Amino acid sequence: MSAGDAPPEVTIKVRRDGPLKVSGPVRLVDHDGLVISAAGDELVLCRCGRSAVKPFCDGSHRLGFDGTSACPHSS
């Protein structure tokens, strides 16, 4: 990347009643500072707390997670 180029963009999309979809070059680190291995430039992170593969989503939110109140909108 040259001095005038902007860094690659990272986007975090809050999916309706579902996980967080993270797109772009990110490094996921646990509470001890250890890097969590993830392939590619896209992560889907659990938001409901039910996933058996935390911090990643395993689809457990489909059992009835309501994420509508967890996403306030800024003006």
FIROVO-38231 format. One record per residue: x, y, z of N, C-alpha, C in turn. Coordinates in pm, whole numbers, plus 50000, padded with zeros to 5 digits. Layout:
N
XYZXYZXYZ;...
***
This chain:
75
500864988350000500005000050000500905012350000;500675021649909501475033749904500925043950002;501685054650024501325064550125499975071150098;499535072349971498275078849939497075069649939;497305056649949496195047049947495525046050083;494205044850080493455042750204493595028150246;493565025450376493615011550421492355004150376;492434990950364491244983350325490114985550425;488904986150374487744988850459487254976150529;486884977850654486264967050731484814971150757;483894962150730482474964850751481914954450847;481144959150944480434950251036478954952351015;478274941950967476854942850940476084935251048;475134941951111474274935651210473114929451133;473044916251132471964909551061470734908851150;469574911051089468314911051163468134897651236;468014898351368467814886451452468864875751426;470074880051393471134870551362472494875651405;473534870251344474904872951384475444886151330;476674889051366477414900251309478244894751194;478144900751077478934896750961480054906950946;481294902550962482464911150953483154908350821;483264918550738483914917150608485124926350601;486224921050557487454928850544488584922350622;489754928150611490924922450678490944925450828;490554915850909490564917651054491354906351120;491804908951240492474898851322491644897151446;491174885051470490334881951586491234876651697;491124882951816492004879651928491134876352050;491514865852124490734862152244491154870452365;490554867652480490804875352603492234874252654;492974864252610494374862752649495334868652546;494784874552439495614880452336496044870652228;495504858452232495864848452131494984850152007;495594849151891494864850751766493994838451742;492724840751711491784830151678491824828251527;492134816251485492274813451343490924814551272;490924821851162489734823251078490184824450934;489584816850847489974816850706489254828050632;489954834450542489344844350455489154857950519;488504866850446488244880450492486784882450532;486154871850579484764872950623484544864150745;484024870150851483704862850974482234864751006;481614854751064480244855951111480284852751260;480034863051341480184861951485478844860951556;478774852051656477564849651734477164862151811;475884864851811475314875951886474264871151985;473784858751968472704853752053473204846852180;474464842252178475034835452294474824820452296;474134814852197473814800552195474794791952115;475674798052039476554790551950477444780752026;477624769051969478534759152026479964761351979;480164770651886481494773351832481864788151850;481484793851965481774807851993483254810851974;483604821951921482784833651896482054833351761;482174822451688481564821551556480104817151566;479324820851467477924817151460477784802951406;476874795151465476574781751414475114780351373;474404791651367473004791451326472014789651440;472494788751564471604786551678470604797851701;470874809651648469964820951665468604818151601;468554808651511467304805351444466284799051540;466714795851660465824789951760464984800451832;465084813051790464234823151849464934835451904;466104838751857466814850751902466134863251847;465874872851934465314885751893466374896351914;467004900551808468054910451818467624924751789;466334927051777465874940351738466164950951844;466084947451972466344957452076467814959252104;468664950852046470094951552073470844960451975;470134967151885470794975051782470194989051775;470604997951864470085011651855470675018551732;469935027651674470395034851557470815048851595;471905053351537472335067051561471695076151457;471595088651489470975098051394472015106151321;
***
